[in-house]
Amino acid sequence: MNNHAFQAARTQLEQLIHRNVDSKEKLAMLSLVKDMAAAMEAEQDIADGALRIGYAKRRMFPLPTIFRQREVRAA
């Protein structure tokens, strides 16, 4: 699920909670939705960081890969 789809689903869930849940339970449910969103954002940040690191490694060390490919072809 991408971030846009998650935010849309979160908005719909919050609207349903506001319309259909008693005020006593409403705050607890909205707090859980908020915690879920924070966890999703943290997970996305971790994944984005891993992708950036992998991209940086591939950009910094392309030559050994090229030389290894040439050695394999020559053998």
Number of C-alpha atoms within 10 A of each C-alpha: 6 7 11 9 10 13 13 11 12 16 13 12 15 16 12 11 18 15 11 9 12 10 12 8 10 16 14 11 17 16 11 12 17 14 12 13 15 12 12 14 13 12 12 14 12 12 12 12 12 12 12 12 12 12 11 11 11 12 10 9 10 10 11 9 11 10 11 11 11 11 10 8 8 7 5
